[in-house]
């Protein structure tokens, strides 16, 4: 059993007290030699940013290392917003030289790596009443802005630690064989209690979507500027050529993922033990080869969770009581979109529409996609250029493509149109005011097209559209 120290970091609106059961579990599992540090930070005051927490955490860690109370390398367990805090800390202070990072294993429990739908509710009047009553109606405005779906903060952070946008030369990496080894464990069962059911959605644990927790991500630029009818697609580079372990558990909510001993969804004994076993396996991972084997094994766990959607007998055998809705276990894709013009300026008023290949003859698949497959669209409150699309991948494959006629390509098309900024300038062709750009974004049989839209993941898509001044903007006369 390892003798490394462990630092546990909580999430938004929480404190270290919630993790006393987890520390007891680790000690009961044989980790008595460990010093278990519980990090506390302010998350409900409106002036505190995630960057502030990471900066203070760095100062305190360095202080504890210097005094000898904390020894490198140590491990870290984070929950929810704690995942963003840890990623910000690593990328800010160790991107230039990850060998200096004093942490090795990063176990992320339901991390909000790519936001939470609840962040918008937290900023609302309801959020201020529920969470701000004892805090002068503060709810952590800055932190919730970072947590909001498709936030500019998430775009900046993902380009620091996970992705390199096209056209940028940067080989630095914080995750990898000689860097930090992350692990993600998250649930896909919503809250069972009546009050908390208000915030439930399929494919999530009541607070964080499985697709938003997973660190495996992709980036792509779709550029209509050079050729409106045939956009250029440029894939972003991944900083780390590694698979990130991610296990999606069918019986865990956002609350129960932090306590292996007390799940709030009653399942069979093997399922209830699994969370603790997986946490211990991550903490005891000793080689990069073992880390990559865990990634493969946990991917199978996630696939088995998804298989429950189509297997009623398996659901009955797994759960002793509670809701066994098959849609809880669907696989989803989260797509974060930013639209800019060919000068790099943000485009705020645009529409993305999706259709099947034969929509002019048969709009059945297109209507089905917008009603059933596209579950949710969120426009970020700080800038309408940033939007998050939540797509039910299970319904896309099992239902949408079945509705497309025979002898027709099984594909999904996206079109974009944007409101002209004024009388003198339009987007796309100046002679087709408001004309849309269009392209196939997913093809059932084409693995190349499908590669950047993957199950249980968040993809980042930057769309570039041409800005077209009218003839009268500049004229030459004799």
Buried (B, 14 or more C-beta within 10 A) or exposed (E): EBEBBBBBBBBBBBEBEBBEBBBEBBEEBEBEEBBBBBBEBBBBBBEBBBBBBBBBBBEBBEEBBEEEEBEEEBBBBBBBBBBBBBBBBBBBBBBEEBEEBBBBBBBBBBBBBBBBBBBBBBBEEEBBEBBBEEBEBBBBBBBBBBBBBBBBBBBEBBBBBBBBBBEEEEEBBBBBBEBBBBBBBBBBBBBBEEEBEEBBBBBBBBBBBBBBBBBBBBBBBBBBBEEBEEBEBBEBBBBBEBBBBBBBBBBBBBBBBBBBBEBBBBBEEEBBEBBBEBBBBBBBBEEBEBBBBBBEEBBEBBEBBBEBBEBEEBBEEBBBEEEBBBEBBBBBBBBBBBBBBBEEEEBBEBEBBBBBBBBEEBEBBBBBBEEEBBBBBBEBBEBBBBBBBBBBBBBBBEBBBEBBEEEEBBBBBBBBBBBBBEEEBBBBBBEEEEBBBBBEBBBBEEEEBBEBBBBBBBBBBBBBBBBBEBEEEEEEEE
